[in-house]
Amino acid sequence: MKKTCAVLCGIALLTMGGALAQAEVVKLHGSTTCQKRIFEPGKDALKKATGIDLELVGNGTGNGLEDLVAGKADASMASEELVDAVASMKAATGKDASADLKPNVITTDVIKVIVNPANPVSKLSKDQLKGLHTGAIDNWKSVGGPDQPVIVVTSHSGSATRKVFSKLMMDNAKYVDGAIEVKTTREEIDNVGQLSEAIGAVSMGFINLPGNKEKVKIVETSEISRPLMLITRGEPSAKVKKVLDFFTGEGKKYIKD
């Protein structure tokens, strides 16, 4: 009897081990905004509700889309319209996207202009923002600030945040020569927080992360918004659809504002 029980227990453990080994994994590459605002906060709840593990790689919208096309990801995280994400991929990798891409919008995001807390400027128009970022306005005194040169801090060329800001606020004009290009949004916030002459533009979701609000000051501007989505090749696979259904349903509460 004891031997029978031992055998049955062994079979049960093997069965459980096999089930664990076959647990569904969904690979999402791309936008760090989507990563930090949506998928990291809700990752554990998603697994509990669906059994799906997320493998997240925050390498920028353009690079994430390339990974999707190359079959390295199940879906790409994007924080801009599909047509702009395709352009970001071209800019970041030099490659063209396939024609079967499908956008699956989860929520929207707001981009905020930030300056150093010591900067007295509290409001900027689109023309002023364009001038500051292109170099046409090179001193803060021209927009009511101190007599200091302007230092522009921006994300890398494959970043959707940069692409959206450039399109909506700069009419796709070229950034000023000498602009500081950073690899992560955290670096952008840290740079603006440390340099009294600096200006940047980041997702509100990143500003709301612990410790970031105190580092920078938000400047009032016209609204700058964009969709946050997963891009798939054709219709989402069954497991990616579970992820989408969760975050557009009960998982909404885990999305960071």
C-alpha positions as CSV (number, residue, x, y, z in Angstrom):
1,M,0.0,0.0,0.0
2,K,2.8,2.4,0.9
3,K,4.6,1.5,-2.3
4,T,1.4,2.3,-4.3
5,C,1.0,5.6,-2.6
6,A,4.6,6.5,-3.3
7,V,4.2,5.7,-6.9
8,L,1.0,7.7,-7.2
9,C,2.6,10.7,-5.4
10,G,5.6,10.4,-7.8
11,I,3.2,10.5,-10.8
12,A,1.4,13.5,-9.4
13,L,4.6,15.4,-8.9
14,L,5.8,14.6,-12.4
15,T,2.4,15.7,-13.8
16,M,2.6,19.0,-11.8
17,G,6.2,19.5,-13.0
18,G,5.1,19.0,-16.6
19,A,2.3,21.5,-16.2
20,L,4.7,24.1,-14.7
21,A,7.2,23.5,-17.5
22,Q,4.4,24.1,-20.0
23,A,3.2,27.4,-18.4
24,E,2.5,30.0,-21.0
25,V,5.1,32.7,-21.5
26,V,4.3,35.9,-23.5
27,K,7.3,37.9,-24.7
28,L,6.7,41.6,-25.0
29,H,9.5,43.9,-26.3
30,G,9.5,47.6,-26.9
31,S,8.2,50.8,-25.2
32,T,9.5,51.3,-21.7
33,T,6.5,53.5,-21.0
34,C,4.2,50.5,-21.6
35,Q,6.5,48.3,-19.6
36,K,6.5,50.6,-16.6
37,R,3.0,51.8,-16.7
38,I,1.0,48.7,-17.7
39,F,2.8,45.4,-17.7
40,E,5.2,45.5,-14.7
41,P,2.6,46.8,-12.2
42,G,0.0,44.1,-13.4
43,K,2.4,41.2,-14.1
44,D,1.8,39.2,-10.9
45,A,-2.0,39.7,-11.1
46,L,-2.0,38.6,-14.7
47,K,-0.2,35.4,-13.8
48,K,-2.6,34.7,-10.9
49,A,-5.6,35.3,-13.1
50,T,-4.5,33.6,-16.3
51,G,-1.3,31.6,-15.6
52,I,0.6,33.6,-18.1
53,D,4.2,34.8,-17.4
54,L,5.4,38.0,-19.0
55,E,8.9,38.3,-20.3
56,L,9.5,42.0,-20.7
57,V,12.3,43.7,-22.7
58,G,12.1,47.5,-22.6
59,N,14.3,48.4,-25.7
60,G,12.2,51.2,-27.2
61,T,9.2,51.1,-29.6
62,G,11.3,50.8,-32.8
63,N,13.5,48.0,-31.6
64,G,10.6,46.2,-30.1
65,L,8.8,46.2,-33.4
66,E,11.9,44.9,-35.1
67,D,11.9,42.0,-32.6
68,L,8.3,41.3,-33.4
69,V,8.9,41.2,-37.1
70,A,12.0,39.0,-36.5
71,G,10.0,36.5,-34.4
72,K,11.8,37.3,-31.2
73,A,8.6,38.6,-29.4
74,D,5.0,37.6,-29.3
75,A,3.9,41.3,-29.5
76,S,5.7,44.6,-29.4
77,M,4.9,47.3,-26.8
78,A,4.3,50.7,-28.5
79,S,3.6,54.2,-27.2
80,E,2.6,55.9,-30.4
81,E,0.3,55.4,-33.4
82,L,1.1,52.4,-35.6
83,V,2.3,54.5,-38.5
84,D,4.7,56.3,-36.2
85,A,5.8,53.1,-34.6
86,V,6.7,51.8,-38.1
87,A,8.7,55.0,-38.7
88,S,10.4,54.6,-35.4
89,M,11.5,51.1,-36.4
90,K,12.9,52.5,-39.6
91,A,14.8,55.2,-37.7
92,A,16.1,52.8,-35.1
93,T,17.0,49.8,-37.3
94,G,17.0,51.0,-40.9
95,K,14.5,48.2,-41.6
96,D,10.9,48.2,-43.0
97,A,8.0,46.6,-41.2
98,S,5.8,43.9,-42.6
99,A,2.3,44.9,-43.9
100,D,0.4,42.6,-41.5
101,L,0.9,44.6,-38.3
102,K,-2.2,45.3,-36.1
103,P,-2.5,47.8,-33.3
104,N,-4.3,46.7,-30.1
105,V,-4.8,49.8,-28.0
106,I,-4.9,49.3,-24.2
107,T,-5.0,52.9,-22.8
108,T,-3.6,56.4,-23.5
109,D,-0.7,58.3,-22.0
110,V,0.1,62.0,-21.4
111,I,3.5,63.4,-22.0
112,K,4.6,66.3,-19.8
113,V,7.2,68.9,-20.3
114,I,9.6,69.1,-17.3
115,V,12.2,71.6,-16.1
116,N,14.4,72.0,-13.0
117,P,12.5,72.9,-9.9
118,A,14.6,76.1,-9.6
119,N,13.3,77.3,-13.0
120,P,10.5,79.9,-12.5
121,V,8.9,79.3,-15.9
122,S,5.5,77.6,-15.4
123,K,3.8,77.8,-18.8
124,L,5.0,77.4,-22.4
125,S,3.3,77.7,-25.8
126,K,3.8,75.3,-28.7
127,D,5.9,77.9,-30.5
128,Q,8.1,78.4,-27.4
129,L,8.6,74.7,-27.0
130,K,9.6,74.4,-30.6
131,G,12.0,77.2,-30.3
132,L,13.6,75.9,-27.1
133,H,14.1,72.4,-28.5
134,T,15.3,73.5,-32.0
135,G,17.7,76.1,-30.6
136,A,15.8,79.1,-32.1
137,I,15.4,80.1,-28.4
138,D,18.7,79.5,-26.7
139,N,18.3,81.5,-23.4
140,W,15.6,81.1,-20.8
141,K,15.2,84.9,-20.4
142,S,13.4,84.9,-23.8
143,V,10.5,83.0,-22.2
144,G,10.4,84.7,-18.8
145,G,13.1,82.6,-17.1
146,P,16.6,83.3,-15.8
147,D,19.5,84.6,-17.9
148,Q,20.8,81.1,-18.6
149,P,21.4,79.0,-21.8
150,V,18.9,76.3,-22.5
151,I,20.0,72.7,-22.2
152,V,17.7,70.2,-24.0
153,V,17.5,66.7,-22.7
154,T,15.8,64.1,-24.8
155,S,15.5,60.3,-25.2
156,H,17.2,58.3,-28.0
157,S,16.1,58.4,-31.6
158,G,14.2,55.1,-31.3
159,S,12.0,56.4,-28.4
160,A,8.3,56.9,-29.1
161,T,8.1,59.6,-26.5
162,R,10.6,61.7,-28.5
163,K,8.9,60.9,-31.7
164,V,5.5,62.0,-30.5
165,F,6.8,65.2,-28.9
166,S,8.7,66.0,-32.0
167,K,5.7,65.5,-34.2
168,L,3.1,67.3,-32.1
169,M,5.2,70.2,-30.6
170,M,8.1,70.6,-33.0
171,D,6.5,69.9,-36.4
172,N,9.2,67.2,-36.8
173,A,11.9,69.9,-36.8
174,K,15.5,68.8,-35.9
175,Y,16.6,68.9,-32.3
176,V,19.2,71.5,-31.4
177,D,22.8,70.4,-31.9
178,G,24.2,69.4,-28.5
179,A,21.0,68.2,-27.1
180,I,21.7,65.5,-24.4
181,E,20.4,62.2,-25.6
182,V,19.7,59.6,-22.8
183,K,18.9,55.9,-23.0
184,T,16.2,55.8,-20.3
185,T,13.4,58.1,-19.0
186,R,14.9,57.8,-15.5
187,E,18.1,59.3,-16.9
188,E,16.1,62.2,-18.5
189,I,14.4,63.0,-15.2
190,D,17.7,62.8,-13.3
191,N,19.4,65.1,-15.8
192,V,16.6,67.7,-15.7
193,G,16.6,67.4,-11.9
194,Q,20.3,68.1,-11.7
195,L,20.7,70.8,-14.3
196,S,19.1,74.2,-13.6
197,E,19.1,75.1,-17.4
198,A,17.5,71.8,-18.6
199,I,14.2,71.0,-20.2
200,G,12.8,67.5,-21.1
201,A,9.5,65.8,-22.0
202,V,8.5,62.5,-20.4
203,S,5.5,60.3,-19.7
204,M,3.4,61.4,-16.7
205,G,3.5,57.8,-15.6
206,F,7.3,58.0,-15.0
207,I,6.9,61.3,-13.1
208,N,4.5,59.5,-10.8
209,L,7.0,56.8,-10.0
210,P,8.3,57.0,-6.4
211,G,11.0,59.6,-6.0
212,N,10.6,61.3,-9.3
213,K,8.0,64.0,-8.6
214,E,10.4,65.8,-6.3
215,K,13.2,65.9,-8.8
216,V,11.4,68.0,-11.5
217,K,8.8,70.6,-12.1
218,I,5.9,70.2,-14.6
219,V,5.3,73.0,-17.0
220,E,1.8,73.8,-18.3
221,T,1.5,73.2,-22.0
222,S,-1.2,72.1,-24.5
223,E,-2.1,68.5,-24.1
224,I,0.4,66.0,-25.5
225,S,-1.2,62.5,-25.6
226,R,-0.6,59.2,-27.3
227,P,-2.0,55.6,-27.3
228,L,-0.3,52.8,-25.4
229,M,-0.7,49.5,-27.3
230,L,0.5,46.0,-28.2
231,I,1.3,45.5,-31.9
232,T,0.8,42.0,-33.3
233,R,1.3,40.4,-36.7
234,G,-2.3,39.9,-37.7
235,E,-4.8,39.0,-35.1
236,P,-3.4,38.4,-31.6
237,S,-2.5,34.8,-30.7
238,A,-4.7,33.2,-28.0
239,K,-2.2,33.9,-25.3
240,V,-1.6,37.5,-26.3
241,K,-5.4,38.0,-26.4
242,K,-5.5,36.8,-22.8
243,V,-3.0,39.6,-21.9
244,L,-5.0,42.2,-23.8
245,D,-8.4,41.1,-22.3
246,F,-6.9,41.2,-18.8
247,F,-5.4,44.7,-19.1
248,T,-8.5,46.2,-20.9
249,G,-10.8,44.5,-18.3
250,E,-10.2,43.7,-14.6
251,G,-6.4,44.5,-15.0
252,K,-7.2,48.2,-15.7
253,K,-6.8,49.0,-12.0
254,Y,-3.1,48.0,-12.2
255,I,-2.2,50.6,-14.9
256,K,-0.2,53.5,-13.4
257,D,-1.5,57.0,-14.1
